[in-house]
Amino acid sequence: MDYFWPSLCGLLVAVLVSLLAPDWLAGNKRANDAAAGPRLEAPVGPVSYAAAVRRAAPSVVNVYTTKTVAGTPNPLLEDPFFRRFFDRSPQAHTRQQRSLGSGVIISAAGQILTNAHVIAGAEQILVLLADGRQAVAQLVGVDRETDLAVLSIELDGLQAIPIGDPNRAQVGDAVLAIGNPFGFGQTVTQGIISATGRDLVDLSSLVSFLQTDAAINDGSSGGALIDAYGNLLGINSRKLQSDGGVGLGFAIPADIALKVVRDLVDLGAVVRGWLGVEAQPISAQAASELGLDTAAGMLITGLHPSGPAHRAGLEVGDLILRVNEREVRDPRQLINRIANSAPGARLNVAILRAGQPLTVIAELDARPEPEQPL
């Protein structure tokens, strides 16, 4: 009997703990989960990218070019003493220079996208397909402002690459680069999207590049940057040419590239939209004085007297906040958005004028010359 009551009390405590502990533990877990932030779900992407490669690789080609360049004469033959003995005058001679790159089949009719610098000055362009076939390519057109060129070949059974949406690409997305580095033949490298909307002053003012750490080497230019499902996101353009620039590759977004193709094929040249304004970013202080949360928007500092912006009623001093419901944050972004719109396109331009929000409709003209980007 001496042990009965202590044992009974211990049993009752054990029962109470077993009944209350689950609720206490669950509440404690919920508190910990809330402190840790939203739960990360298991990844839904593919473990292997073999299916993506099988889907896209038949559309990626190797591009080989040849051109005639002036050679350097033997310096000894320029000396009159040696010319007297050899009875030869210095003569300019030529040699064949070969280069390589990559391209992407974007239509079953044989249209191929590549970089303009891949085929610059080429007298003959040879395309080698992934299935081993080859064909001499004809140059359809070149757009040096985006460093893109369109080729054409005549072969049956060509497979056009499936097109993705580069505007939905996010930093951290897995991507694959397919090309012909150093002439080794078709090669696939893997990485992620490192940045989107990357503006590079030394490249094109009309392209906001996709940046990737997927290896892009000599010969990879003009190849495909694809997503994890084999859809084209961009045309690999180049890597950063500087010491320590490993893992810095840049691709021209597919939507910009396809507009270039359409214009070159249909019109023979790329036609870009033009608004006819000069604009500059605003400072954080100016944004605060205007009651804006961030220093977004472009301040109009000049108007072409007969341009679309003037006709639409825009004025010097207006602050452009959005174009077609998309925020505007810097001049290059605005240049790209306007230039990649077709002449005749109607833009909803949201502005702030004297503190009052307004929306005007501007119908774009064709850009008169590259020196007037907006």
C-alpha positions in Angstrom: 0.0 0.0 0.0 3.0 2.3 0.5 3.6 2.3 -3.2 0.0 2.5 -4.4 -0.7 6.2 -4.2 2.7 7.3 -5.8 2.2 4.8 -8.5 -1.4 5.9 -9.2 -0.2 9.6 -9.3 2.5 8.7 -11.7 0.1 6.8 -14.0 -2.3 9.8 -14.0 0.5 12.2 -14.9 1.5 9.9 -17.8 -2.0 9.8 -19.1 -2.3 13.6 -19.0 1.0 14.1 -20.8 0.0 11.6 -23.5 -3.2 13.5 -24.1 -1.8 17.0 -24.0 1.6 16.5 -25.6 0.5 16.2 -29.3 -1.4 19.5 -29.2 1.6 21.2 -27.5 4.0 19.8 -30.0 1.8 20.7 -32.9 1.5 24.3 -31.7 5.2 24.5 -31.1 5.8 23.2 -34.7 3.5 25.7 -36.1 5.3 28.5 -34.3 8.6 27.2 -35.6 7.3 26.9 -39.1 5.9 30.5 -39.0 9.3 31.8 -37.8 11.1 29.9 -40.6 9.0 31.4 -43.3 7.0 29.6 -46.1 7.6 26.0 -46.6 9.7 25.0 -49.6 8.1 22.4 -51.7 10.0 19.6 -53.4 11.4 20.5 -56.8 9.1 19.7 -59.7 11.7 20.1 -62.5 13.3 17.1 -64.3 16.2 15.2 -62.6 17.7 14.6 -66.0 17.8 16.9 -69.0 18.2 14.2 -71.6 14.6 14.7 -72.9 15.2 18.4 -73.3 18.3 17.8 -75.3 16.6 15.2 -77.5 13.9 17.8 -78.2 16.2 20.7 -79.0 19.5 19.3 -80.3 18.2 18.3 -83.8 17.6 22.0 -84.4 21.0 23.2 -83.5 23.6 23.3 -86.3 27.3 23.9 -86.7 28.2 26.8 -88.9 31.5 26.9 -90.9 32.6 29.9 -92.9 35.4 30.8 -95.3 36.6 34.1 -96.6 39.6 35.4 -98.5 41.9 37.7 -96.6 45.1 39.5 -97.6 48.3 37.7 -96.6 51.5 39.3 -95.5 54.4 39.2 -98.0 57.8 38.0 -97.0 59.6 41.0 -95.6 62.9 40.0 -97.2 61.3 40.5 -100.7 60.7 44.1 -99.8 64.4 44.7 -99.5 65.9 45.9 -102.8 69.1 43.9 -102.2 67.3 40.5 -102.1 65.0 41.5 -104.9 68.1 41.9 -107.1 69.2 38.4 -106.5 65.7 36.7 -106.6 64.3 39.0 -109.4 61.0 39.1 -107.6 59.0 42.1 -106.5 56.8 42.1 -103.4 53.3 41.0 -104.3 50.3 40.9 -102.2 48.9 37.4 -101.8 45.8 36.0 -100.3 44.8 33.1 -98.1 41.6 31.4 -97.1 40.5 32.1 -93.5 38.1 29.7 -91.8 35.9 30.3 -88.8 33.2 28.4 -86.9 30.1 29.0 -84.9 26.6 27.7 -84.3 23.0 28.3 -85.5 19.4 27.3 -84.7 16.8 26.1 -87.1 13.7 28.1 -86.5 11.5 26.9 -89.3 11.0 23.7 -91.2 11.5 25.7 -94.4 15.2 26.0 -93.6 15.6 29.4 -91.9 18.5 29.4 -89.4 19.3 32.0 -86.8 22.9 32.8 -85.9 25.0 35.7 -84.8 26.1 38.3 -87.3 29.7 38.1 -86.2 29.7 34.4 -86.9 29.2 35.0 -90.7 30.8 38.5 -91.0 32.6 38.7 -94.3 32.0 35.1 -95.2 32.2 34.1 -98.9 30.9 30.6 -98.2 28.8 29.3 -95.3 28.5 25.6 -94.7 25.9 24.2 -92.2 26.4 20.8 -90.6 23.3 19.3 -89.1 23.1 17.1 -86.0 22.2 14.1 -88.1 25.4 14.5 -90.2 23.8 16.1 -93.3 25.4 19.3 -94.6 24.3 22.1 -96.9 25.6 25.4 -98.3 23.7 28.2 -96.7 22.5 31.5 -98.3 22.5 34.7 -96.3 19.0 36.1 -96.0 19.9 39.2 -94.0 21.9 40.7 -91.2 20.9 43.0 -88.3 24.1 44.4 -86.8 22.3 46.3 -84.0 21.3 43.0 -82.4 24.2 41.0 -83.8 21.8 38.6 -85.5 21.8 37.0 -89.0 19.3 34.8 -90.8 20.5 32.0 -93.1 18.6 29.6 -95.4 19.3 26.1 -96.5 17.4 23.7 -98.7 17.0 20.3 -97.1 14.0 18.0 -96.3 13.0 16.9 -92.9 14.3 19.9 -90.9 13.1 20.2 -87.3 12.4 23.7 -86.0 13.2 24.3 -82.4 10.3 24.7 -80.0 10.0 28.3 -78.8 9.8 29.3 -75.1 9.0 32.5 -73.4 12.1 34.4 -72.2 9.9 36.9 -70.4 9.0 34.2 -67.9 12.6 33.2 -67.2 13.6 33.7 -63.6 16.9 33.9 -61.9 17.8 30.4 -60.8 16.0 28.6 -63.6 18.0 25.7 -65.0 19.1 26.2 -68.6 21.2 24.4 -71.2 23.5 25.9 -73.9 23.9 23.9 -77.1 26.6 24.8 -79.6 29.8 23.9 -81.4 32.6 25.1 -79.1 36.1 25.1 -80.6 34.8 22.9 -83.5 34.4 19.9 -81.3 30.9 19.3 -82.7 27.6 19.6 -80.9 28.1 20.1 -77.2 25.7 20.7 -74.3 26.6 22.7 -71.1 24.3 23.2 -68.2 23.8 26.1 -65.8 21.2 28.6 -64.5 19.8 31.9 -65.5 22.1 34.3 -63.6 20.3 37.5 -64.5 17.5 38.8 -66.8 17.3 42.1 -68.6 21.1 42.6 -68.5 22.2 45.7 -70.4 25.7 45.7 -71.8 27.0 49.0 -73.1 29.7 47.4 -75.3 27.2 45.1 -77.1 23.8 46.2 -78.3 21.7 49.1 -77.0 18.5 47.3 -78.2 18.9 44.1 -76.4 18.4 43.3 -72.7 20.3 40.0 -72.5 19.7 36.8 -70.5 22.8 36.1 -68.5 23.8 32.5 -67.7 26.7 30.6 -66.2 26.2 27.7 -68.7 29.6 27.6 -70.5 29.6 29.5 -73.8 32.9 29.2 -75.6 34.4 30.1 -78.9 32.2 28.5 -81.6 29.2 28.4 -79.3 28.0 31.8 -80.6 24.7 31.5 -82.5 23.7 28.4 -80.6 20.6 27.8 -78.5 20.0 28.6 -74.8 17.1 26.3 -73.9 15.0 25.7 -70.7 14.8 22.5 -68.8 12.1 21.2 -71.2 13.9 22.0 -74.5 12.3 25.3 -75.4 14.4 28.1 -76.9 14.9 31.0 -74.6 17.7 32.8 -76.4 20.5 32.8 -79.0 23.9 32.5 -77.3 25.8 35.6 -78.2 29.1 35.7 -76.4 30.9 35.4 -73.1 32.6 38.1 -71.2 36.0 38.7 -72.8 38.1 39.6 -69.8 40.3 37.9 -67.2 38.2 36.2 -64.5 35.1 36.4 -66.6 34.3 32.7 -66.2 30.6 31.9 -66.0 29.4 35.1 -67.6 27.6 34.3 -70.8 24.9 36.3 -72.6 22.0 35.3 -74.9 19.7 37.4 -77.0 16.1 36.7 -75.9 14.1 34.6 -78.3 11.3 37.1 -78.8 13.7 39.8 -79.9 15.5 37.3 -82.2 12.2 36.1 -83.9 11.2 39.7 -84.6 14.5 40.2 -86.4 13.8 37.0 -88.4 10.3 38.2 -89.4 11.5 41.6 -90.5 14.5 40.3 -92.4 12.4 37.7 -94.2 9.3 39.8 -94.9 10.8 43.3 -95.3 14.5 42.7 -96.1 15.5 44.9 -93.1 14.6 45.3 -89.4 12.0 48.0 -88.9 11.8 49.4 -85.4 9.4 51.6 -83.6 10.1 55.2 -82.6 8.4 57.5 -80.1 10.4 60.7 -80.7 11.3 61.6 -77.2 14.5 62.3 -75.2 14.2 61.0 -71.6 16.3 60.5 -68.5 15.9 58.7 -65.2 14.8 60.7 -62.1 16.7 60.8 -58.8 15.5 59.4 -55.6 15.1 62.9 -54.2 13.0 64.0 -57.2 10.8 60.9 -56.9 10.2 61.7 -53.2 9.2 65.2 -54.1 6.7 63.8 -56.6 5.3 61.5 -54.0 6.6 58.3 -55.6 7.6 55.3 -53.5 10.6 54.5 -55.8 12.7 56.3 -58.3 10.9 54.7 -61.2 10.0 56.4 -64.5 11.6 58.5 -67.2 11.5 62.3 -67.4 10.9 63.6 -70.8 13.6 66.2 -71.6 12.9 66.7 -75.3 10.4 66.0 -78.0 10.9 65.7 -81.8 8.6 68.4 -83.3 6.8 66.0 -85.6 7.2 62.7 -83.7 4.6 60.4 -82.4 5.0 61.6 -78.8 4.4 65.2 -79.9 1.3 64.2 -81.8 0.0 62.2 -78.9 0.2 65.3 -76.6 3.2 64.4 -74.5 5.1 67.3 -73.1 8.6 68.1 -71.8 8.5 67.6 -68.1 6.1 64.6 -68.2 7.2 61.6 -66.2 6.7 58.3 -68.1 5.7 55.7 -65.4 4.4 52.8 -67.5 4.2 51.7 -71.1 1.4 49.2 -71.8 1.0 48.6 -68.1 4.6 47.7 -67.6 6.8 49.9 -65.4 9.6 51.9 -66.9 12.8 52.1 -64.8 15.7 53.1 -67.1 16.3 54.5 -70.6 17.6 51.3 -72.1 14.5 49.5 -71.0 12.3 52.1 -72.6 14.4 52.0 -75.8 14.1 48.2 -76.0 10.4 48.3 -75.4 9.8 50.9 -78.1 12.3 49.6 -80.6 10.9 46.0 -80.4 7.4 47.3 -81.2 6.3 47.6 -84.8 5.7 50.9 -86.4 2.0 51.6 -86.2 1.7 49.9 -82.8 -0.4 51.9 -80.3 1.2 52.3 -76.8 -0.7 53.2 -73.6 1.7 55.7 -72.0 1.0 56.4 -68.3 2.5 59.7 -67.2 2.6 62.0 -64.3 2.1 65.7 -65.2 2.2 68.4 -62.5 1.4 65.7 -60.0 -1.6 64.4 -61.9 -1.7 60.9 -63.4 -2.7 60.8 -67.1 -2.7 58.2 -69.9 -2.1 59.0 -73.5 -2.2 56.8 -76.6 0.9 57.2 -78.9 1.1 55.5 -82.3 4.7 54.7 -83.2 6.5 55.6 -86.4 9.4 53.8 -88.0 12.7 54.8 -86.4 14.3 57.3 -88.8 17.9 56.4 -88.0 19.8 54.6 -85.3 21.0 57.8 -83.7 17.4 58.5 -82.6 16.6 55.4 -80.5 13.5 56.7 -78.7 
